[in-house]
Amino acid sequence: MQWETVIGLEVHVQLSTQSKIFSGSRNAFGAEPNTQASLIDLGMPGVLPVLNQDAVHKAIKFGLGINAEIAPRSVFARKNYFYPDLPKGYQISQYELPIVGKGFVDITLEDGTVKRIGVTRAHLEEDAGKSLHEDFHGQSGIDLNRAGTPLLEIVSEPDMRSAEEAVAYLKAIHSIIRYLDISDGNMAEGSMRCDCNVSVRLKGEEKFGTRREVKNVNSFRFVEKAINVEAQWQIDELESGRKIQQCTVLYDSAKNETRAMRSKEEANDYRYFPDPDLLPVEITENMINTMRATLPELPAQKIERFMGELELSEYDARVLAADRAVADYFEQVVKESGAKPKQAANWVSGDLLGALNKNDLSIEQSPVSAAQLAGLIKRIVDNTISGKIAKQVFEELWSNGGTADSIIESKGLKQETDTGAIEAIVDQVIASSPDQVAQYLAADEIKRKKLIGYFVGQIMKLSKGKANPQLVNDILAKKLI
């Protein structure tokens, strides 16, 4: 039987406000447990929530960034459930009237095609606290630092048909929130988490199958693995004649399996009702226009500009524009180095990002700054060093810092551009290689291109890699006739 996977994602994004969504408590990661929780966050009797305006502004910016409808009036509700890390016994969220309505995100698939994924809604809510199990024997600890952190929950349509599409969509959302500067998107710290709604159906069927929700997946790799293993489990169940029961499941990355946690709650289980302590949020056209004026160049626009103005390939443009910090780094390198954009792109997307990935570092943690890399590329452009020597300089910059100029000077890496000196080495190599010269002179044009590599290699060896490659080839072309 031919099965089709149907996927919808609920992405929870922690907004990077200075304070929490309904209190003045500091909104920051990494503090000692329960040091950033006020009486409001603790749900003490008699306290009243006050809405954080910056959270509203960030939600509007996201809505504009995905071409979504912005509701002129939105309402906060109480979502009632009982869990140790939810001190009030309810979560303040939005239900019937969210702040952001229908929008869309375009994703590019591996074959280059573009697919549009619908966004149903994005609503504001407060995060819950965190239960800690590892450090307590037979008990759980509760850290309420996260309680009240502003969240934007982004709910997609069930438009994705593979784990690869889901990851591409999630990466697009991650890129957008980083460009808009509304969240750092750090999945390791929980700034962005994902619930995956997964179902399967026979190809050609219109009716959706019964879905199971994989909760709180916190990396792109685990999202792909969790969806694939869950879809396969459902297919195996159905092909064995069993039915799928709607429920919430957890993904165990160590065992690469999903396991049922609880039956899936419906909206009526939460007994939603408007929060009596919070007024409806009224959003004016003037506020929307003000937010629109602050929007930066978004990933799709940057890709288009890189391909148009800078004449980069679509692949290079997408790699460099995927992360705002990488794109800014690249543009600084182009500006300061005087290099052609393609040359700068090769260094940033190849050498730099390769080294960062190998060492599991972000662009913000790079030991080589944009100014340092620009200084290195500048010396390739003006023929002070060759591309090969530049690799040595880059390794030294990465390991020990400094500047390209100081490294070139201290290690004597300056490229030999004296025509007379290079010509003497060429003569020496030709004189000591009569057999290779004879083969070269007897060969046709195609074979000559291969044979000349021998001479270039010997010359570079004698010059300790310092001879200007272009001059070497020019002089050889004149001598070997």
C-alpha positions as CSV (number, residue, x, y, z in Angstrom):
1,M,0.0,0.0,0.0
2,Q,1.2,3.5,-0.8
3,W,0.9,5.8,2.2
4,E,1.1,9.5,2.5
5,T,2.2,11.4,5.6
6,V,0.4,14.5,6.6
7,I,2.2,17.0,8.9
8,G,1.3,20.2,10.7
9,L,3.6,22.0,13.1
10,E,3.0,24.1,16.2
11,V,6.1,26.2,16.8
12,H,6.5,27.8,20.1
13,V,8.9,30.9,20.0
14,Q,10.1,32.6,23.1
15,L,10.1,36.4,22.4
16,S,13.2,38.3,23.3
17,T,11.5,41.0,25.5
18,Q,13.4,42.4,28.5
19,S,10.6,41.4,30.9
20,K,7.9,38.7,30.9
21,I,4.6,39.0,29.2
22,F,2.4,39.9,32.2
23,S,4.9,40.9,34.9
24,G,8.1,43.0,35.3
25,S,10.3,39.9,36.0
26,R,13.5,39.7,34.0
27,N,13.2,37.5,30.9
28,A,16.6,35.8,30.5
29,F,18.0,32.3,30.2
30,G,20.4,30.6,32.7
31,A,19.6,32.2,36.0
32,E,19.5,30.2,39.3
33,P,16.2,28.4,39.7
34,N,13.3,30.5,41.0
35,T,15.2,33.8,41.0
36,Q,13.2,35.4,38.2
37,A,9.7,34.7,39.3
38,S,7.6,37.5,40.8
39,L,4.3,37.2,42.8
40,I,2.4,37.4,39.4
41,D,4.5,34.5,38.0
42,L,3.9,32.5,41.1
43,G,0.1,33.0,40.8
44,M,-0.4,34.5,44.2
45,P,-3.9,35.7,45.2
46,G,-4.8,39.2,44.4
47,V,-2.1,39.9,41.8
48,L,-3.1,41.2,38.4
49,P,-1.4,40.7,35.0
50,V,-0.3,43.7,32.9
51,L,0.3,43.1,29.2
52,N,3.9,43.7,27.8
53,Q,3.5,46.0,24.8
54,D,6.8,44.9,23.3
55,A,5.5,41.3,23.1
56,V,2.5,42.7,21.1
57,H,4.8,44.6,18.8
58,K,7.0,41.5,18.1
59,A,3.9,39.4,17.3
60,I,2.7,42.1,14.8
61,K,6.1,42.1,13.2
62,F,6.0,38.4,12.8
63,G,2.5,38.6,11.2
64,L,3.7,41.2,8.7
65,G,6.8,39.0,8.0
66,I,4.6,36.1,6.8
67,N,2.0,38.3,5.0
68,A,-0.6,37.4,7.6
69,E,-3.8,39.1,8.7
70,I,-3.4,41.2,11.8
71,A,-6.5,41.2,14.0
72,P,-7.7,44.7,14.9
73,R,-9.0,43.1,18.2
74,S,-7.7,40.1,20.0
75,V,-8.6,38.6,23.3
76,F,-6.7,36.7,26.0
77,A,-8.3,33.6,27.5
78,R,-7.6,31.2,30.4
79,K,-6.6,27.7,29.3
80,N,-7.3,25.6,32.4
81,Y,-5.2,22.5,33.2
82,F,-3.3,21.3,36.3
83,Y,0.4,20.6,36.3
84,P,3.1,21.3,39.0
85,D,4.9,23.9,36.9
86,L,1.7,25.9,36.3
87,P,1.2,27.7,39.6
88,K,-2.1,29.5,38.7
89,G,-3.8,26.3,37.5
90,Y,-4.4,28.0,34.1
91,Q,-2.3,29.4,31.3
92,I,-3.1,32.8,29.8
93,S,-3.3,32.3,26.1
94,Q,-5.4,33.3,23.1
95,Y,-8.1,31.1,21.7
96,E,-10.9,32.4,19.5
97,L,-9.4,35.8,18.6
98,P,-5.6,35.4,18.1
99,I,-3.4,38.4,17.3
100,V,-2.1,37.0,13.9
101,G,-4.5,35.3,11.5
102,K,-3.9,33.4,8.2
103,G,-0.5,33.9,6.5
104,F,2.0,31.7,4.6
105,V,5.7,30.7,4.4
106,D,7.3,29.6,1.2
107,I,9.9,26.8,1.4
108,T,12.4,25.7,-1.2
109,L,12.7,21.9,-1.6
110,E,15.8,19.9,-2.5
111,D,14.8,19.8,-6.2
112,G,14.5,23.6,-6.3
113,T,10.8,23.8,-6.3
114,V,9.0,26.2,-4.1
115,K,6.1,25.1,-1.9
116,R,3.7,27.4,0.0
117,I,2.9,26.3,3.6
118,G,-0.2,28.0,5.1
119,V,0.0,29.4,8.6
120,T,-3.4,29.1,10.4
121,R,-2.7,31.5,13.2
122,A,0.0,32.8,15.6
123,H,-1.1,33.7,19.1
124,L,0.5,35.1,22.2
125,E,0.6,33.2,25.5
126,E,2.7,32.8,28.6
127,D,5.1,29.9,29.0
128,A,4.9,27.5,31.9
129,G,7.6,26.7,34.4
130,K,9.9,23.7,34.1
131,S,9.9,20.4,36.0
132,L,13.3,19.1,36.8
133,H,13.8,15.3,37.4
134,E,17.5,14.5,37.0
135,D,18.8,16.1,40.2
136,F,16.2,14.8,42.6
137,H,16.0,11.2,43.7
138,G,12.3,10.1,43.6
139,Q,11.2,13.7,43.5
140,S,10.8,16.5,41.0
141,G,12.0,20.1,41.3
142,I,10.0,23.0,39.9
143,D,11.8,26.0,38.4
144,L,9.4,28.9,37.7
145,N,12.0,31.2,36.0
146,R,10.4,30.4,32.7
147,A,6.8,30.9,33.9
148,G,5.4,34.0,32.2
149,T,8.0,34.1,29.5
150,P,6.2,35.5,26.4
151,L,5.5,32.9,23.7
152,L,4.3,33.2,20.2
153,E,2.7,29.9,19.1
154,I,2.7,29.6,15.3
155,V,0.3,27.0,14.0
156,S,0.7,25.7,10.4
157,E,-1.9,24.2,8.2
158,P,-1.4,20.4,7.6
159,D,0.3,21.2,4.3
160,M,3.6,19.2,4.7
161,R,3.9,15.8,3.2
162,S,7.4,14.7,4.4
163,A,9.8,15.2,7.3
164,E,12.1,17.0,4.9
165,E,9.3,19.6,4.1
166,A,8.6,20.0,7.8
167,V,12.3,20.7,8.5
168,A,12.5,23.2,5.6
169,Y,9.4,25.0,7.0
170,L,10.9,25.0,10.5
171,K,14.2,26.4,9.2
172,A,12.2,29.1,7.4
173,I,10.4,30.1,10.5
174,H,13.7,30.1,12.4
175,S,15.3,32.3,9.8
176,I,12.3,34.8,9.8
177,I,12.3,35.2,13.6
178,R,16.0,35.8,13.6
179,Y,15.8,38.4,10.8
180,L,13.0,40.2,12.6
181,D,15.0,40.1,15.9
182,I,12.0,38.9,17.9
183,S,13.7,35.8,19.3
184,D,17.2,34.3,19.3
185,G,15.7,31.0,18.2
186,N,18.1,29.0,20.3
187,M,16.6,25.5,20.3
188,A,19.1,24.1,22.7
189,E,17.9,26.7,25.3
190,G,14.2,26.2,24.5
191,S,13.8,29.5,22.8
192,M,12.1,27.6,19.9
193,R,10.3,24.3,20.4
194,C,8.1,22.3,18.1
195,D,5.1,20.0,18.4
196,C,4.6,17.8,15.3
197,N,1.1,16.7,14.4
198,V,1.5,13.6,12.3
199,S,-1.0,11.3,10.6
200,V,-1.0,9.0,7.6
201,R,-3.5,8.1,4.9
202,L,-3.5,6.1,1.7
203,K,-2.4,8.1,-1.3
204,G,-5.3,9.6,-3.2
205,E,-7.5,9.8,-0.1
206,E,-8.8,13.2,0.8
207,K,-9.8,12.5,4.4
208,F,-7.1,13.0,7.0
209,G,-6.1,10.1,9.2
210,T,-6.1,10.2,13.0
211,R,-3.2,12.4,14.2
212,R,-0.8,12.0,17.1
213,E,1.0,15.0,18.5
214,V,4.8,14.6,19.1
215,K,5.5,17.1,21.9
216,N,8.4,19.5,22.5
217,V,11.0,18.4,19.9
218,N,14.0,20.8,20.1
219,S,16.2,20.4,17.1
220,F,15.9,20.2,13.3
221,R,17.5,16.7,13.3
222,F,15.1,15.4,15.9
223,V,12.1,16.8,14.2
224,E,13.0,14.9,11.0
225,K,13.7,11.7,13.0
226,A,10.6,12.0,15.2
227,I,8.3,12.5,12.2
228,N,9.8,9.6,10.2
229,V,9.6,7.1,13.1
230,E,6.1,8.2,14.1
231,A,4.8,7.9,10.5
232,Q,6.3,4.5,10.1
233,W,4.8,3.4,13.5
234,Q,1.4,4.5,12.3
235,I,1.7,2.7,8.9
236,D,2.8,-0.5,10.7
237,E,-0.2,-0.3,13.0
238,L,-2.7,0.3,10.2
239,E,-1.2,-2.5,8.0
240,S,-1.6,-4.8,11.0
241,G,-5.3,-4.0,11.1
242,R,-5.2,-1.8,14.2
243,K,-6.6,1.7,14.6
244,I,-4.7,4.8,15.6
245,Q,-5.8,6.4,18.8
246,Q,-5.4,10.2,19.0
247,C,-2.9,11.0,21.7
248,T,0.1,13.0,22.7
249,V,3.5,11.3,22.4
250,L,7.1,11.9,23.3
251,Y,10.1,11.3,21.1
252,D,12.9,9.3,22.7
253,S,16.0,10.3,20.8
254,A,18.2,7.7,22.5
255,K,15.9,4.8,21.4
256,N,14.7,6.6,18.3
257,E,11.0,5.9,19.1
258,T,7.8,7.6,20.0
259,R,5.8,6.5,23.0
260,A,2.3,7.6,24.1
261,M,2.2,10.0,27.0
262,R,-1.5,10.8,27.4
263,S,-4.7,11.0,25.4
264,K,-5.0,14.1,23.3
265,E,-6.9,16.9,24.8
266,E,-9.5,18.8,22.8
267,A,-10.3,22.5,23.3
268,N,-13.3,21.8,25.5
269,D,-11.0,19.9,27.9
270,Y,-9.3,23.1,28.7
271,R,-12.5,25.1,29.5
272,Y,-11.3,28.2,27.7
273,F,-13.0,31.5,28.7
274,P,-11.9,35.1,28.3
275,D,-9.5,36.3,31.0
276,P,-11.4,38.8,33.2
277,D,-8.2,40.5,34.3
278,L,-7.1,41.5,30.8
279,L,-8.7,43.9,28.4
280,P,-9.0,43.1,24.7
281,V,-6.0,44.2,22.6
282,E,-6.9,46.9,20.1
283,I,-4.5,47.2,17.2
284,T,-4.8,50.3,15.0
285,E,-3.7,50.7,11.4
286,N,-1.2,53.3,12.6
287,M,0.4,50.8,14.9
288,I,0.6,48.2,12.1
289,N,2.2,50.8,9.7
290,T,4.7,51.8,12.4
291,M,5.7,48.1,12.8
292,R,5.8,47.7,9.0
293,A,8.3,50.6,8.7
294,T,10.7,48.8,11.1
295,L,10.8,45.5,9.1
296,P,14.3,44.6,7.9
297,E,15.1,43.0,4.6
298,L,13.7,39.5,5.0
299,P,15.4,36.2,3.8
300,A,13.5,36.0,0.5
301,Q,14.3,39.6,-0.4
302,K,18.0,39.2,0.6
303,I,18.3,36.1,-1.6
304,E,16.8,38.0,-4.5
305,R,19.3,40.9,-4.0
306,F,22.3,38.6,-3.6
307,M,21.4,36.9,-6.9
308,G,20.6,40.2,-8.7
309,E,23.0,42.8,-7.4
310,L,25.9,40.5,-6.4
311,E,25.4,37.9,-9.2
312,L,25.6,35.0,-6.8
313,S,24.1,31.6,-7.7
314,E,20.8,30.7,-6.1
315,Y,22.6,28.1,-4.0
316,D,25.2,30.5,-2.6
317,A,22.5,33.2,-2.0
318,R,20.4,30.8,0.0
319,V,23.3,29.5,2.1
320,L,24.4,33.0,3.0
321,A,21.0,34.5,3.5
322,A,19.6,31.6,5.7
323,D,20.9,33.3,8.9
324,R,20.9,37.0,9.3
325,A,24.2,37.1,11.2
326,V,25.9,35.1,8.4
327,A,24.5,37.4,5.8
328,D,25.7,40.5,7.7
329,Y,29.1,38.9,8.1
330,F,29.3,38.2,4.3
331,E,28.3,41.7,3.3
332,Q,30.9,43.2,5.6
333,V,33.6,41.0,4.1
334,V,32.6,42.0,0.5
335,K,32.6,45.7,1.5
336,E,36.0,45.7,3.3
337,S,37.9,43.2,1.1
338,G,37.3,44.7,-2.3
339,A,36.8,41.2,-3.6
340,K,34.2,40.0,-6.1
341,P,31.1,38.7,-4.2
342,K,31.6,35.2,-5.5
343,Q,35.2,35.1,-4.1
344,A,34.0,36.4,-0.7
345,A,31.0,33.9,-0.8
346,N,33.4,31.0,-1.3
347,W,35.4,31.9,1.7
348,V,32.4,32.5,4.0
349,S,30.3,29.6,3.0
350,G,33.2,27.2,2.5
351,D,36.2,27.8,4.8
352,L,34.5,29.8,7.5
353,L,31.2,27.9,7.8
354,G,33.0,24.6,7.4
355,A,35.3,25.4,10.3
356,L,32.4,26.7,12.4
357,N,30.3,23.5,11.8
358,K,33.3,21.3,12.5
359,N,33.8,23.0,15.9
360,D,30.1,23.3,16.6
361,L,30.2,27.1,16.8
362,S,27.8,29.8,15.7
363,I,28.8,32.7,13.5
364,E,28.6,34.9,16.6
365,Q,31.3,32.7,18.2
366,S,33.6,32.7,15.2
367,P,37.3,33.2,16.2
368,V,37.8,35.0,12.8
369,S,35.9,38.3,12.6
370,A,34.5,39.7,9.3
371,A,37.2,42.3,9.4
372,Q,40.0,39.7,9.8
373,L,38.6,37.6,6.9
374,A,38.3,40.7,4.8
375,G,41.9,41.6,5.5
376,L,43.0,38.1,4.4
377,I,40.9,38.2,1.1
378,K,42.3,41.7,0.4
379,R,45.8,40.2,0.2
380,I,44.6,37.6,-2.3
381,V,43.1,40.3,-4.4
382,D,46.3,42.4,-4.5
383,N,48.4,39.3,-5.2
384,T,50.3,39.6,-1.9
385,I,49.6,35.9,-1.3
386,S,48.1,33.0,-3.3
387,G,44.9,31.2,-2.6
388,K,46.9,28.3,-1.3
389,I,48.9,30.4,1.1
390,A,45.7,32.1,2.2
391,K,44.5,28.7,3.6
392,Q,47.6,28.7,5.9
393,V,46.9,32.3,7.0
394,F,43.3,31.4,7.7
395,E,44.3,28.5,9.9
396,E,46.6,30.8,11.9
397,L,43.9,33.4,12.2
398,W,41.5,30.8,13.5
399,S,44.0,29.3,16.0
400,N,45.9,32.4,17.2
401,G,44.1,35.5,16.0
402,G,46.0,38.6,14.8
403,T,45.8,40.0,11.3
404,A,46.5,38.6,7.9
405,D,49.2,41.2,7.4
406,S,51.0,40.4,10.6
407,I,50.9,36.7,9.9
408,I,52.1,37.1,6.3
409,E,55.0,39.3,7.5
410,S,56.1,37.1,10.6
411,K,56.0,33.8,8.6
412,G,57.5,35.2,5.4
413,L,54.5,34.1,3.3
414,K,54.5,37.0,0.8
415,Q,54.0,35.7,-2.7
416,E,56.9,36.0,-5.1
417,T,55.9,38.3,-8.0
418,D,59.4,39.1,-9.3
419,T,59.3,38.0,-12.9
420,G,63.1,37.4,-13.0
421,A,63.2,35.3,-9.9
422,I,60.3,33.1,-11.1
423,E,61.8,32.8,-14.6
424,A,65.0,31.5,-13.1
425,I,63.1,28.8,-11.3
426,V,61.2,27.9,-14.5
427,D,64.4,27.6,-16.4
428,Q,65.8,25.3,-13.6
429,V,62.8,23.0,-13.7
430,I,62.8,22.8,-17.6
431,A,66.5,22.1,-17.7
432,S,66.1,19.2,-15.2
433,S,63.1,17.7,-16.9
434,P,64.2,16.8,-20.5
435,D,61.9,13.7,-20.7
436,Q,58.8,15.7,-19.5
437,V,59.6,18.5,-21.9
438,A,59.9,16.0,-24.8
439,Q,56.5,14.5,-23.9
440,Y,54.9,17.9,-23.6
441,L,56.2,19.1,-27.0
442,A,55.0,15.8,-28.7
443,A,51.5,16.0,-27.1
444,D,48.3,17.4,-28.5
445,E,46.6,20.4,-26.9
446,I,44.4,18.3,-24.5
447,K,47.3,16.2,-23.2
448,R,49.5,19.4,-22.8
449,K,47.0,20.8,-20.3
450,K,47.5,17.7,-18.1
451,L,51.3,17.6,-18.5
452,I,51.9,21.2,-17.6
453,G,50.7,20.4,-14.1
454,Y,54.0,18.6,-13.5
455,F,56.0,21.7,-14.3
456,V,53.8,24.0,-12.2
457,G,54.0,21.5,-9.2
458,Q,57.8,21.5,-9.4
459,I,58.1,25.3,-9.7
460,M,55.7,25.8,-6.7
461,K,57.8,23.2,-4.7
462,L,61.1,25.0,-5.4
463,S,59.5,28.4,-4.6
464,K,58.0,26.9,-1.3
465,G,54.5,27.8,-2.6
466,K,55.3,31.5,-3.0
467,A,55.5,31.9,-6.7
468,N,52.5,33.7,-8.3
469,P,50.6,31.0,-10.1
470,Q,49.5,33.3,-12.9
471,L,53.0,34.4,-13.6
472,V,54.2,30.8,-13.5
473,N,51.7,29.8,-16.1
474,D,52.4,32.8,-18.3
475,I,56.2,32.2,-18.2
476,L,55.8,28.4,-18.9
477,A,53.6,29.1,-21.9
478,K,56.4,31.2,-23.4
479,K,59.2,28.8,-22.6
480,L,57.6,25.5,-23.6
481,I,57.3,26.1,-27.3
